[in-house]
Amino acid sequence: MSLDYDFDRAERIEKRKKFFKKFFGWVLALGAAITLAWAITTYALEKTNMVGDSMEATLSSGDTILINKLLYRIKSPERFDVIVFKKDGKEHSYYSIKRIIGLPGERVLITGGKIYIDGVLLEDEANVEDIMLPGLAGDEMVLDEDEYFVLGDNRNNSEDSRYFNVGNVFSDEIIGKAWLRINRFGLISKLNLKRDKEETADDAEEDADNSSGSDDGKSTDK
């Protein structure tokens, strides 16, 4: 019986095994990466751009926005959320970005430049102008159980729920919450807030008082 053993053949077989093991490992890793990317863009995050100036001064045309698409699978949209939506049947390819004002089941009225929800004056969170054109909301609107009333922060230069070509936004038309402004980095929910402006004014007034008090003190010492 021959005791010869083909070491070269055995080495070639071992190399092939290692190659195919490494190759299939890369294929699985690539497949997992593609699946993860698809899942993220489909269910979690998506990037879009702000088109137009209807959200000034919160967002400007050309701003790059990261959309949180997962949030509203867990909870319902809230008042003052800035949302991204696309109206069914509209031909434009870009998303619309507006701020939620009225929630499902509420009554919305715009009169005297102000917004009333269920008959109560609404205090806006954002720095916005009084509304010159109430549009459809000049008569009280009652929202259905799956409708949201939205406005642009540039209240007098925005096509939004006040107009027939946009109207109220249905829950299934909402893509997600406008989460981050990427190009000029900022959390969108923290941008252009009225309380920030008020705090700045209060700080300036306090500084002026302190300066005046300091000057008075100097005069007395003299």
PyMOL commands that place a pseudoatom at each C-alpha (Angstrom):
pseudoatom trace, name=CA, resn=MET, resi=1, chain=A, elem=C, hetatm=0, pos=[0.000, 0.000, 0.000]
pseudoatom trace, name=CA, resn=SER, resi=2, chain=A, elem=C, hetatm=0, pos=[1.370, 3.412, -0.986]
pseudoatom trace, name=CA, resn=LEU, resi=3, chain=A, elem=C, hetatm=0, pos=[1.971, 5.847, 1.849]
pseudoatom trace, name=CA, resn=ASP, resi=4, chain=A, elem=C, hetatm=0, pos=[2.414, 8.844, -0.479]
pseudoatom trace, name=CA, resn=TYR, resi=5, chain=A, elem=C, hetatm=0, pos=[0.295, 11.902, 0.402]
pseudoatom trace, name=CA, resn=ASP, resi=6, chain=A, elem=C, hetatm=0, pos=[-0.357, 14.756, -2.036]
pseudoatom trace, name=CA, resn=PHE, resi=7, chain=A, elem=C, hetatm=0, pos=[0.471, 17.725, 0.192]
pseudoatom trace, name=CA, resn=ASP, resi=8, chain=A, elem=C, hetatm=0, pos=[0.200, 20.192, -2.701]
pseudoatom trace, name=CA, resn=ARG, resi=9, chain=A, elem=C, hetatm=0, pos=[-3.361, 19.108, -3.471]
pseudoatom trace, name=CA, resn=ALA, resi=10, chain=A, elem=C, hetatm=0, pos=[-4.357, 19.328, 0.179]
pseudoatom trace, name=CA, resn=GLU, resi=11, chain=A, elem=C, hetatm=0, pos=[-2.886, 22.836, 0.402]
pseudoatom trace, name=CA, resn=ARG, resi=12, chain=A, elem=C, hetatm=0, pos=[-4.793, 23.927, -2.713]
pseudoatom trace, name=CA, resn=ILE, resi=13, chain=A, elem=C, hetatm=0, pos=[-8.053, 22.603, -1.264]
pseudoatom trace, name=CA, resn=GLU, resi=14, chain=A, elem=C, hetatm=0, pos=[-7.422, 24.445, 2.018]
pseudoatom trace, name=CA, resn=LYS, resi=15, chain=A, elem=C, hetatm=0, pos=[-6.713, 27.686, 0.149]
pseudoatom trace, name=CA, resn=ARG, resi=16, chain=A, elem=C, hetatm=0, pos=[-9.954, 27.315, -1.829]
pseudoatom trace, name=CA, resn=LYS, resi=17, chain=A, elem=C, hetatm=0, pos=[-11.890, 26.790, 1.407]
pseudoatom trace, name=CA, resn=LYS, resi=18, chain=A, elem=C, hetatm=0, pos=[-10.372, 29.916, 2.933]
pseudoatom trace, name=CA, resn=PHE, resi=19, chain=A, elem=C, hetatm=0, pos=[-11.077, 31.935, -0.233]
pseudoatom trace, name=CA, resn=PHE, resi=20, chain=A, elem=C, hetatm=0, pos=[-14.736, 30.896, -0.447]
pseudoatom trace, name=CA, resn=LYS, resi=21, chain=A, elem=C, hetatm=0, pos=[-15.196, 31.417, 3.287]
pseudoatom trace, name=CA, resn=LYS, resi=22, chain=A, elem=C, hetatm=0, pos=[-13.797, 34.943, 2.986]
pseudoatom trace, name=CA, resn=PHE, resi=23, chain=A, elem=C, hetatm=0, pos=[-15.764, 35.626, -0.213]
pseudoatom trace, name=CA, resn=PHE, resi=24, chain=A, elem=C, hetatm=0, pos=[-19.103, 34.587, 1.267]
pseudoatom trace, name=CA, resn=GLY, resi=25, chain=A, elem=C, hetatm=0, pos=[-18.275, 36.566, 4.405]
pseudoatom trace, name=CA, resn=TRP, resi=26, chain=A, elem=C, hetatm=0, pos=[-17.874, 39.721, 2.295]
pseudoatom trace, name=CA, resn=VAL, resi=27, chain=A, elem=C, hetatm=0, pos=[-21.106, 38.935, 0.408]
pseudoatom trace, name=CA, resn=LEU, resi=28, chain=A, elem=C, hetatm=0, pos=[-23.011, 38.541, 3.676]
pseudoatom trace, name=CA, resn=ALA, resi=29, chain=A, elem=C, hetatm=0, pos=[-21.497, 41.750, 5.079]
pseudoatom trace, name=CA, resn=LEU, resi=30, chain=A, elem=C, hetatm=0, pos=[-22.383, 43.680, 1.906]
pseudoatom trace, name=CA, resn=GLY, resi=31, chain=A, elem=C, hetatm=0, pos=[-25.914, 42.276, 1.945]
pseudoatom trace, name=CA, resn=ALA, resi=32, chain=A, elem=C, hetatm=0, pos=[-26.321, 43.236, 5.594]
pseudoatom trace, name=CA, resn=ALA, resi=33, chain=A, elem=C, hetatm=0, pos=[-25.041, 46.775, 4.898]
pseudoatom trace, name=CA, resn=ILE, resi=34, chain=A, elem=C, hetatm=0, pos=[-27.444, 47.202, 1.956]
pseudoatom trace, name=CA, resn=THR, resi=35, chain=A, elem=C, hetatm=0, pos=[-30.353, 45.872, 4.018]
pseudoatom trace, name=CA, resn=LEU, resi=36, chain=A, elem=C, hetatm=0, pos=[-29.478, 48.193, 6.915]
pseudoatom trace, name=CA, resn=ALA, resi=37, chain=A, elem=C, hetatm=0, pos=[-29.215, 51.209, 4.603]
pseudoatom trace, name=CA, resn=TRP, resi=38, chain=A, elem=C, hetatm=0, pos=[-32.578, 50.350, 3.039]
pseudoatom trace, name=CA, resn=ALA, resi=39, chain=A, elem=C, hetatm=0, pos=[-34.191, 49.938, 6.463]
pseudoatom trace, name=CA, resn=ILE, resi=40, chain=A, elem=C, hetatm=0, pos=[-32.792, 53.267, 7.688]
pseudoatom trace, name=CA, resn=THR, resi=41, chain=A, elem=C, hetatm=0, pos=[-33.929, 55.273, 4.648]
pseudoatom trace, name=CA, resn=THR, resi=42, chain=A, elem=C, hetatm=0, pos=[-37.313, 53.509, 4.533]
pseudoatom trace, name=CA, resn=TYR, resi=43, chain=A, elem=C, hetatm=0, pos=[-38.225, 53.495, 8.205]
pseudoatom trace, name=CA, resn=ALA, resi=44, chain=A, elem=C, hetatm=0, pos=[-35.855, 55.749, 10.173]
pseudoatom trace, name=CA, resn=LEU, resi=45, chain=A, elem=C, hetatm=0, pos=[-34.039, 58.639, 8.473]
pseudoatom trace, name=CA, resn=GLU, resi=46, chain=A, elem=C, hetatm=0, pos=[-34.138, 60.459, 5.165]
pseudoatom trace, name=CA, resn=LYS, resi=47, chain=A, elem=C, hetatm=0, pos=[-32.498, 63.604, 3.809]
pseudoatom trace, name=CA, resn=THR, resi=48, chain=A, elem=C, hetatm=0, pos=[-34.301, 66.334, 1.894]
pseudoatom trace, name=CA, resn=ASN, resi=49, chain=A, elem=C, hetatm=0, pos=[-33.896, 70.024, 1.050]
pseudoatom trace, name=CA, resn=MET, resi=50, chain=A, elem=C, hetatm=0, pos=[-36.025, 73.006, 1.998]
pseudoatom trace, name=CA, resn=VAL, resi=51, chain=A, elem=C, hetatm=0, pos=[-37.627, 74.497, -1.121]
pseudoatom trace, name=CA, resn=GLY, resi=52, chain=A, elem=C, hetatm=0, pos=[-38.831, 78.106, -0.995]
pseudoatom trace, name=CA, resn=ASP, resi=53, chain=A, elem=C, hetatm=0, pos=[-38.943, 80.604, 1.853]
pseudoatom trace, name=CA, resn=SER, resi=54, chain=A, elem=C, hetatm=0, pos=[-42.239, 79.630, 3.508]
pseudoatom trace, name=CA, resn=MET, resi=55, chain=A, elem=C, hetatm=0, pos=[-40.432, 78.598, 6.725]
pseudoatom trace, name=CA, resn=GLU, resi=56, chain=A, elem=C, hetatm=0, pos=[-38.267, 81.710, 7.159]
pseudoatom trace, name=CA, resn=ALA, resi=57, chain=A, elem=C, hetatm=0, pos=[-36.731, 82.542, 9.586]
pseudoatom trace, name=CA, resn=THR, resi=58, chain=A, elem=C, hetatm=0, pos=[-36.646, 78.995, 10.963]
pseudoatom trace, name=CA, resn=LEU, resi=59, chain=A, elem=C, hetatm=0, pos=[-35.484, 77.373, 7.729]
pseudoatom trace, name=CA, resn=SER, resi=60, chain=A, elem=C, hetatm=0, pos=[-34.174, 78.910, 4.506]
pseudoatom trace, name=CA, resn=SER, resi=61, chain=A, elem=C, hetatm=0, pos=[-34.442, 77.693, 0.928]
pseudoatom trace, name=CA, resn=GLY, resi=62, chain=A, elem=C, hetatm=0, pos=[-31.671, 75.207, 0.224]
pseudoatom trace, name=CA, resn=ASP, resi=63, chain=A, elem=C, hetatm=0, pos=[-31.250, 74.084, 3.828]
pseudoatom trace, name=CA, resn=THR, resi=64, chain=A, elem=C, hetatm=0, pos=[-30.546, 70.364, 4.082]
pseudoatom trace, name=CA, resn=ILE, resi=65, chain=A, elem=C, hetatm=0, pos=[-32.977, 68.639, 6.425]
pseudoatom trace, name=CA, resn=LEU, resi=66, chain=A, elem=C, hetatm=0, pos=[-32.727, 65.238, 8.097]
pseudoatom trace, name=CA, resn=ILE, resi=67, chain=A, elem=C, hetatm=0, pos=[-36.164, 63.677, 8.557]
pseudoatom trace, name=CA, resn=ASN, resi=68, chain=A, elem=C, hetatm=0, pos=[-36.928, 61.453, 11.530]
pseudoatom trace, name=CA, resn=LYS, resi=69, chain=A, elem=C, hetatm=0, pos=[-39.323, 58.932, 9.962]
pseudoatom trace, name=CA, resn=LEU, resi=70, chain=A, elem=C, hetatm=0, pos=[-39.363, 56.573, 12.929]
pseudoatom trace, name=CA, resn=LEU, resi=71, chain=A, elem=C, hetatm=0, pos=[-40.753, 58.961, 15.562]
pseudoatom trace, name=CA, resn=TYR, resi=72, chain=A, elem=C, hetatm=0, pos=[-44.335, 59.031, 14.301]
pseudoatom trace, name=CA, resn=ARG, resi=73, chain=A, elem=C, hetatm=0, pos=[-44.440, 55.239, 14.196]
pseudoatom trace, name=CA, resn=ILE, resi=74, chain=A, elem=C, hetatm=0, pos=[-44.069, 55.404, 17.978]
pseudoatom trace, name=CA, resn=LYS, resi=75, chain=A, elem=C, hetatm=0, pos=[-46.108, 58.529, 18.842]
pseudoatom trace, name=CA, resn=SER, resi=76, chain=A, elem=C, hetatm=0, pos=[-48.502, 60.980, 17.216]
pseudoatom trace, name=CA, resn=PRO, resi=77, chain=A, elem=C, hetatm=0, pos=[-47.367, 64.357, 15.850]
pseudoatom trace, name=CA, resn=GLU, resi=78, chain=A, elem=C, hetatm=0, pos=[-47.671, 67.222, 18.331]
pseudoatom trace, name=CA, resn=ARG, resi=79, chain=A, elem=C, hetatm=0, pos=[-48.564, 70.892, 18.049]
pseudoatom trace, name=CA, resn=PHE, resi=80, chain=A, elem=C, hetatm=0, pos=[-45.665, 73.057, 16.831]
pseudoatom trace, name=CA, resn=ASP, resi=81, chain=A, elem=C, hetatm=0, pos=[-43.779, 70.068, 15.384]
pseudoatom trace, name=CA, resn=VAL, resi=82, chain=A, elem=C, hetatm=0, pos=[-42.181, 70.960, 12.054]
pseudoatom trace, name=CA, resn=ILE, resi=83, chain=A, elem=C, hetatm=0, pos=[-43.182, 68.137, 9.747]
pseudoatom trace, name=CA, resn=VAL, resi=84, chain=A, elem=C, hetatm=0, pos=[-42.316, 66.914, 6.262]
pseudoatom trace, name=CA, resn=PHE, resi=85, chain=A, elem=C, hetatm=0, pos=[-45.221, 65.732, 4.136]
pseudoatom trace, name=CA, resn=LYS, resi=86, chain=A, elem=C, hetatm=0, pos=[-46.241, 65.087, 0.565]
pseudoatom trace, name=CA, resn=LYS, resi=87, chain=A, elem=C, hetatm=0, pos=[-49.801, 65.653, -0.546]
pseudoatom trace, name=CA, resn=ASP, resi=88, chain=A, elem=C, hetatm=0, pos=[-51.371, 62.706, -2.367]
pseudoatom trace, name=CA, resn=GLY, resi=89, chain=A, elem=C, hetatm=0, pos=[-51.922, 63.321, -6.047]
pseudoatom trace, name=CA, resn=LYS, resi=90, chain=A, elem=C, hetatm=0, pos=[-49.544, 66.294, -6.237]
pseudoatom trace, name=CA, resn=GLU, resi=91, chain=A, elem=C, hetatm=0, pos=[-47.138, 66.243, -9.147]
pseudoatom trace, name=CA, resn=HIS, resi=92, chain=A, elem=C, hetatm=0, pos=[-44.176, 68.079, -7.589]
pseudoatom trace, name=CA, resn=SER, resi=93, chain=A, elem=C, hetatm=0, pos=[-41.319, 65.787, -6.556]
pseudoatom trace, name=CA, resn=TYR, resi=94, chain=A, elem=C, hetatm=0, pos=[-40.223, 67.695, -3.471]
pseudoatom trace, name=CA, resn=TYR, resi=95, chain=A, elem=C, hetatm=0, pos=[-41.569, 67.394, 0.038]
pseudoatom trace, name=CA, resn=SER, resi=96, chain=A, elem=C, hetatm=0, pos=[-43.393, 70.221, 1.829]
pseudoatom trace, name=CA, resn=ILE, resi=97, chain=A, elem=C, hetatm=0, pos=[-42.198, 71.416, 5.229]
pseudoatom trace, name=CA, resn=LYS, resi=98, chain=A, elem=C, hetatm=0, pos=[-44.576, 73.229, 7.588]
pseudoatom trace, name=CA, resn=ARG, resi=99, chain=A, elem=C, hetatm=0, pos=[-45.404, 73.590, 11.294]
pseudoatom trace, name=CA, resn=ILE, resi=100, chain=A, elem=C, hetatm=0, pos=[-48.373, 71.814, 12.899]
pseudoatom trace, name=CA, resn=ILE, resi=101, chain=A, elem=C, hetatm=0, pos=[-50.876, 74.265, 14.391]
pseudoatom trace, name=CA, resn=GLY, resi=102, chain=A, elem=C, hetatm=0, pos=[-54.157, 72.360, 14.628]
pseudoatom trace, name=CA, resn=LEU, resi=103, chain=A, elem=C, hetatm=0, pos=[-54.524, 68.761, 15.801]
pseudoatom trace, name=CA, resn=PRO, resi=104, chain=A, elem=C, hetatm=0, pos=[-57.146, 66.160, 14.813]
pseudoatom trace, name=CA, resn=GLY, resi=105, chain=A, elem=C, hetatm=0, pos=[-60.627, 66.972, 16.072]
pseudoatom trace, name=CA, resn=GLU, resi=106, chain=A, elem=C, hetatm=0, pos=[-59.833, 70.614, 16.912]
pseudoatom trace, name=CA, resn=ARG, resi=107, chain=A, elem=C, hetatm=0, pos=[-61.507, 73.787, 15.664]
pseudoatom trace, name=CA, resn=VAL, resi=108, chain=A, elem=C, hetatm=0, pos=[-59.198, 76.325, 14.002]
pseudoatom trace, name=CA, resn=LEU, resi=109, chain=A, elem=C, hetatm=0, pos=[-60.032, 79.979, 13.402]
pseudoatom trace, name=CA, resn=ILE, resi=110, chain=A, elem=C, hetatm=0, pos=[-57.808, 82.852, 12.235]
pseudoatom trace, name=CA, resn=THR, resi=111, chain=A, elem=C, hetatm=0, pos=[-59.120, 86.332, 12.959]
pseudoatom trace, name=CA, resn=GLY, resi=112, chain=A, elem=C, hetatm=0, pos=[-57.484, 89.661, 13.686]
pseudoatom trace, name=CA, resn=GLY, resi=113, chain=A, elem=C, hetatm=0, pos=[-54.133, 88.179, 12.654]
pseudoatom trace, name=CA, resn=LYS, resi=114, chain=A, elem=C, hetatm=0, pos=[-54.284, 85.615, 15.470]
pseudoatom trace, name=CA, resn=ILE, resi=115, chain=A, elem=C, hetatm=0, pos=[-54.961, 81.884, 15.670]
pseudoatom trace, name=CA, resn=TYR, resi=116, chain=A, elem=C, hetatm=0, pos=[-57.668, 80.434, 17.894]
pseudoatom trace, name=CA, resn=ILE, resi=117, chain=A, elem=C, hetatm=0, pos=[-57.875, 76.734, 18.753]
pseudoatom trace, name=CA, resn=ASP, resi=118, chain=A, elem=C, hetatm=0, pos=[-61.264, 75.629, 20.100]
pseudoatom trace, name=CA, resn=GLY, resi=119, chain=A, elem=C, hetatm=0, pos=[-61.986, 79.298, 20.787]
pseudoatom trace, name=CA, resn=VAL, resi=120, chain=A, elem=C, hetatm=0, pos=[-58.785, 79.913, 22.783]
pseudoatom trace, name=CA, resn=LEU, resi=121, chain=A, elem=C, hetatm=0, pos=[-56.019, 82.248, 21.571]
pseudoatom trace, name=CA, resn=LEU, resi=122, chain=A, elem=C, hetatm=0, pos=[-52.939, 80.242, 20.597]
pseudoatom trace, name=CA, resn=GLU, resi=123, chain=A, elem=C, hetatm=0, pos=[-49.557, 81.471, 21.785]
pseudoatom trace, name=CA, resn=ASP, resi=124, chain=A, elem=C, hetatm=0, pos=[-47.042, 80.572, 19.069]
pseudoatom trace, name=CA, resn=GLU, resi=125, chain=A, elem=C, hetatm=0, pos=[-43.735, 79.010, 20.073]
pseudoatom trace, name=CA, resn=ALA, resi=126, chain=A, elem=C, hetatm=0, pos=[-41.905, 80.455, 17.065]
pseudoatom trace, name=CA, resn=ASN, resi=127, chain=A, elem=C, hetatm=0, pos=[-41.176, 84.069, 16.169]
pseudoatom trace, name=CA, resn=VAL, resi=128, chain=A, elem=C, hetatm=0, pos=[-43.845, 84.760, 13.548]
pseudoatom trace, name=CA, resn=GLU, resi=129, chain=A, elem=C, hetatm=0, pos=[-45.800, 87.719, 12.189]
pseudoatom trace, name=CA, resn=ASP, resi=130, chain=A, elem=C, hetatm=0, pos=[-49.520, 88.332, 12.593]
pseudoatom trace, name=CA, resn=ILE, resi=131, chain=A, elem=C, hetatm=0, pos=[-51.478, 86.734, 9.775]
pseudoatom trace, name=CA, resn=MET, resi=132, chain=A, elem=C, hetatm=0, pos=[-52.787, 89.106, 7.109]
pseudoatom trace, name=CA, resn=LEU, resi=133, chain=A, elem=C, hetatm=0, pos=[-54.668, 86.511, 5.029]
pseudoatom trace, name=CA, resn=PRO, resi=134, chain=A, elem=C, hetatm=0, pos=[-56.605, 83.901, 7.026]
pseudoatom trace, name=CA, resn=GLY, resi=135, chain=A, elem=C, hetatm=0, pos=[-57.721, 82.048, 3.892]
pseudoatom trace, name=CA, resn=LEU, resi=136, chain=A, elem=C, hetatm=0, pos=[-59.942, 79.044, 4.572]
pseudoatom trace, name=CA, resn=ALA, resi=137, chain=A, elem=C, hetatm=0, pos=[-59.453, 79.505, 8.309]
pseudoatom trace, name=CA, resn=GLY, resi=138, chain=A, elem=C, hetatm=0, pos=[-61.249, 82.867, 8.174]
pseudoatom trace, name=CA, resn=ASP, resi=139, chain=A, elem=C, hetatm=0, pos=[-64.278, 80.734, 8.928]
pseudoatom trace, name=CA, resn=GLU, resi=140, chain=A, elem=C, hetatm=0, pos=[-63.829, 78.213, 11.721]
pseudoatom trace, name=CA, resn=MET, resi=141, chain=A, elem=C, hetatm=0, pos=[-62.532, 74.892, 10.417]
pseudoatom trace, name=CA, resn=VAL, resi=142, chain=A, elem=C, hetatm=0, pos=[-63.218, 71.581, 12.156]
pseudoatom trace, name=CA, resn=LEU, resi=143, chain=A, elem=C, hetatm=0, pos=[-60.462, 69.023, 11.632]
pseudoatom trace, name=CA, resn=ASP, resi=144, chain=A, elem=C, hetatm=0, pos=[-61.292, 65.377, 11.083]
pseudoatom trace, name=CA, resn=GLU, resi=145, chain=A, elem=C, hetatm=0, pos=[-59.768, 62.699, 13.297]
pseudoatom trace, name=CA, resn=ASP, resi=146, chain=A, elem=C, hetatm=0, pos=[-56.852, 62.152, 10.897]
pseudoatom trace, name=CA, resn=GLU, resi=147, chain=A, elem=C, hetatm=0, pos=[-56.228, 65.777, 9.806]
pseudoatom trace, name=CA, resn=TYR, resi=148, chain=A, elem=C, hetatm=0, pos=[-53.637, 68.371, 10.826]
pseudoatom trace, name=CA, resn=PHE, resi=149, chain=A, elem=C, hetatm=0, pos=[-53.738, 72.115, 10.122]
pseudoatom trace, name=CA, resn=VAL, resi=150, chain=A, elem=C, hetatm=0, pos=[-50.269, 73.383, 9.168]
pseudoatom trace, name=CA, resn=LEU, resi=151, chain=A, elem=C, hetatm=0, pos=[-48.742, 76.804, 8.557]
pseudoatom trace, name=CA, resn=GLY, resi=152, chain=A, elem=C, hetatm=0, pos=[-45.392, 78.051, 7.328]
pseudoatom trace, name=CA, resn=ASP, resi=153, chain=A, elem=C, hetatm=0, pos=[-43.449, 80.193, 9.809]
pseudoatom trace, name=CA, resn=ASN, resi=154, chain=A, elem=C, hetatm=0, pos=[-43.292, 82.890, 7.141]
pseudoatom trace, name=CA, resn=ARG, resi=155, chain=A, elem=C, hetatm=0, pos=[-46.983, 83.425, 7.781]
pseudoatom trace, name=CA, resn=ASN, resi=156, chain=A, elem=C, hetatm=0, pos=[-47.585, 85.989, 5.044]
pseudoatom trace, name=CA, resn=ASN, resi=157, chain=A, elem=C, hetatm=0, pos=[-45.665, 84.172, 2.319]
pseudoatom trace, name=CA, resn=SER, resi=158, chain=A, elem=C, hetatm=0, pos=[-46.607, 80.529, 2.643]
pseudoatom trace, name=CA, resn=GLU, resi=159, chain=A, elem=C, hetatm=0, pos=[-48.927, 78.123, 0.831]
pseudoatom trace, name=CA, resn=ASP, resi=160, chain=A, elem=C, hetatm=0, pos=[-50.321, 75.949, 3.591]
pseudoatom trace, name=CA, resn=SER, resi=161, chain=A, elem=C, hetatm=0, pos=[-53.581, 74.676, 5.086]
pseudoatom trace, name=CA, resn=ARG, resi=162, chain=A, elem=C, hetatm=0, pos=[-55.216, 78.066, 4.532]
pseudoatom trace, name=CA, resn=TYR, resi=163, chain=A, elem=C, hetatm=0, pos=[-55.369, 77.370, 0.795]
pseudoatom trace, name=CA, resn=PHE, resi=164, chain=A, elem=C, hetatm=0, pos=[-57.208, 74.796, -1.306]
pseudoatom trace, name=CA, resn=ASN, resi=165, chain=A, elem=C, hetatm=0, pos=[-54.072, 73.678, -3.185]
pseudoatom trace, name=CA, resn=VAL, resi=166, chain=A, elem=C, hetatm=0, pos=[-52.597, 72.380, 0.081]
pseudoatom trace, name=CA, resn=GLY, resi=167, chain=A, elem=C, hetatm=0, pos=[-55.436, 72.051, 2.589]
pseudoatom trace, name=CA, resn=ASN, resi=168, chain=A, elem=C, hetatm=0, pos=[-55.271, 70.026, 5.757]
pseudoatom trace, name=CA, resn=VAL, resi=169, chain=A, elem=C, hetatm=0, pos=[-52.627, 67.310, 5.971]
pseudoatom trace, name=CA, resn=PHE, resi=170, chain=A, elem=C, hetatm=0, pos=[-53.772, 63.741, 6.514]
pseudoatom trace, name=CA, resn=SER, resi=171, chain=A, elem=C, hetatm=0, pos=[-51.798, 61.555, 8.889]
pseudoatom trace, name=CA, resn=ASP, resi=172, chain=A, elem=C, hetatm=0, pos=[-50.808, 59.127, 6.125]
pseudoatom trace, name=CA, resn=GLU, resi=173, chain=A, elem=C, hetatm=0, pos=[-49.330, 62.010, 4.090]
pseudoatom trace, name=CA, resn=ILE, resi=174, chain=A, elem=C, hetatm=0, pos=[-46.783, 62.816, 6.809]
pseudoatom trace, name=CA, resn=ILE, resi=175, chain=A, elem=C, hetatm=0, pos=[-43.305, 61.522, 5.993]
pseudoatom trace, name=CA, resn=GLY, resi=176, chain=A, elem=C, hetatm=0, pos=[-41.801, 62.386, 9.377]
pseudoatom trace, name=CA, resn=LYS, resi=177, chain=A, elem=C, hetatm=0, pos=[-40.564, 65.119, 11.674]
pseudoatom trace, name=CA, resn=ALA, resi=178, chain=A, elem=C, hetatm=0, pos=[-38.050, 67.671, 10.378]
pseudoatom trace, name=CA, resn=TRP, resi=179, chain=A, elem=C, hetatm=0, pos=[-35.338, 66.831, 12.887]
pseudoatom trace, name=CA, resn=LEU, resi=180, chain=A, elem=C, hetatm=0, pos=[-31.939, 68.328, 12.053]
pseudoatom trace, name=CA, resn=ARG, resi=181, chain=A, elem=C, hetatm=0, pos=[-30.733, 71.169, 9.854]
pseudoatom trace, name=CA, resn=ILE, resi=182, chain=A, elem=C, hetatm=0, pos=[-27.468, 69.756, 8.536]
pseudoatom trace, name=CA, resn=ASN, resi=183, chain=A, elem=C, hetatm=0, pos=[-25.821, 72.533, 6.505]
pseudoatom trace, name=CA, resn=ARG, resi=184, chain=A, elem=C, hetatm=0, pos=[-26.079, 75.057, 9.355]
pseudoatom trace, name=CA, resn=PHE, resi=185, chain=A, elem=C, hetatm=0, pos=[-26.237, 72.478, 12.079]
pseudoatom trace, name=CA, resn=GLY, resi=186, chain=A, elem=C, hetatm=0, pos=[-29.123, 72.829, 14.481]
pseudoatom trace, name=CA, resn=LEU, resi=187, chain=A, elem=C, hetatm=0, pos=[-31.969, 70.918, 16.086]
pseudoatom trace, name=CA, resn=ILE, resi=188, chain=A, elem=C, hetatm=0, pos=[-35.009, 72.266, 14.221]
pseudoatom trace, name=CA, resn=SER, resi=189, chain=A, elem=C, hetatm=0, pos=[-37.271, 72.142, 17.281]
pseudoatom trace, name=CA, resn=LYS, resi=190, chain=A, elem=C, hetatm=0, pos=[-34.898, 74.657, 18.940]
pseudoatom trace, name=CA, resn=LEU, resi=191, chain=A, elem=C, hetatm=0, pos=[-34.666, 77.149, 16.057]
pseudoatom trace, name=CA, resn=ASN, resi=192, chain=A, elem=C, hetatm=0, pos=[-36.323, 80.602, 15.975]
pseudoatom trace, name=CA, resn=LEU, resi=193, chain=A, elem=C, hetatm=0, pos=[-38.163, 80.205, 19.267]
pseudoatom trace, name=CA, resn=LYS, resi=194, chain=A, elem=C, hetatm=0, pos=[-40.025, 83.147, 20.775]
pseudoatom trace, name=CA, resn=ARG, resi=195, chain=A, elem=C, hetatm=0, pos=[-38.719, 82.471, 24.277]
pseudoatom trace, name=CA, resn=ASP, resi=196, chain=A, elem=C, hetatm=0, pos=[-35.119, 82.798, 23.032]
pseudoatom trace, name=CA, resn=LYS, resi=197, chain=A, elem=C, hetatm=0, pos=[-35.900, 86.273, 21.717]
pseudoatom trace, name=CA, resn=GLU, resi=198, chain=A, elem=C, hetatm=0, pos=[-37.628, 87.223, 24.963]
pseudoatom trace, name=CA, resn=GLU, resi=199, chain=A, elem=C, hetatm=0, pos=[-34.691, 85.943, 27.032]
pseudoatom trace, name=CA, resn=THR, resi=200, chain=A, elem=C, hetatm=0, pos=[-32.270, 87.948, 24.877]
pseudoatom trace, name=CA, resn=ALA, resi=201, chain=A, elem=C, hetatm=0, pos=[-34.369, 91.087, 25.384]
pseudoatom trace, name=CA, resn=ASP, resi=202, chain=A, elem=C, hetatm=0, pos=[-34.531, 90.458, 29.142]
pseudoatom trace, name=CA, resn=ASP, resi=203, chain=A, elem=C, hetatm=0, pos=[-30.757, 89.968, 29.299]
pseudoatom trace, name=CA, resn=ALA, resi=204, chain=A, elem=C, hetatm=0, pos=[-30.183, 93.212, 27.364]
pseudoatom trace, name=CA, resn=GLU, resi=205, chain=A, elem=C, hetatm=0, pos=[-32.525, 95.104, 29.723]
pseudoatom trace, name=CA, resn=GLU, resi=206, chain=A, elem=C, hetatm=0, pos=[-30.771, 93.635, 32.765]
pseudoatom trace, name=CA, resn=ASP, resi=207, chain=A, elem=C, hetatm=0, pos=[-27.358, 94.624, 31.363]
pseudoatom trace, name=CA, resn=ALA, resi=208, chain=A, elem=C, hetatm=0, pos=[-28.643, 98.149, 30.762]
pseudoatom trace, name=CA, resn=ASP, resi=209, chain=A, elem=C, hetatm=0, pos=[-29.946, 98.358, 34.343]
pseudoatom trace, name=CA, resn=ASN, resi=210, chain=A, elem=C, hetatm=0, pos=[-26.664, 97.074, 35.732]
pseudoatom trace, name=CA, resn=SER, resi=211, chain=A, elem=C, hetatm=0, pos=[-24.712, 99.560, 33.629]
pseudoatom trace, name=CA, resn=SER, resi=212, chain=A, elem=C, hetatm=0, pos=[-26.941, 102.420, 34.798]
pseudoatom trace, name=CA, resn=GLY, resi=213, chain=A, elem=C, hetatm=0, pos=[-26.566, 101.342, 38.403]
pseudoatom trace, name=CA, resn=SER, resi=214, chain=A, elem=C, hetatm=0, pos=[-22.801, 101.163, 38.014]
pseudoatom trace, name=CA, resn=ASP, resi=215, chain=A, elem=C, hetatm=0, pos=[-22.662, 104.675, 36.570]
pseudoatom trace, name=CA, resn=ASP, resi=216, chain=A, elem=C, hetatm=0, pos=[-24.803, 106.014, 39.416]
pseudoatom trace, name=CA, resn=GLY, resi=217, chain=A, elem=C, hetatm=0, pos=[-22.462, 104.423, 41.902]
pseudoatom trace, name=CA, resn=LYS, resi=218, chain=A, elem=C, hetatm=0, pos=[-19.459, 106.101, 40.316]
pseudoatom trace, name=CA, resn=SER, resi=219, chain=A, elem=C, hetatm=0, pos=[-21.132, 109.500, 40.448]
pseudoatom trace, name=CA, resn=THR, resi=220, chain=A, elem=C, hetatm=0, pos=[-21.915, 109.098, 44.139]
pseudoatom trace, name=CA, resn=ASP, resi=221, chain=A, elem=C, hetatm=0, pos=[-18.316, 108.168, 44.931]
pseudoatom trace, name=CA, resn=LYS, resi=222, chain=A, elem=C, hetatm=0, pos=[-17.122, 111.353, 43.297]
for i in range(1, 222): cmd.bond("trace and resi %d" % i, "trace and resi %d" % (i + 1))
show_as sticks, trace
zoom trace
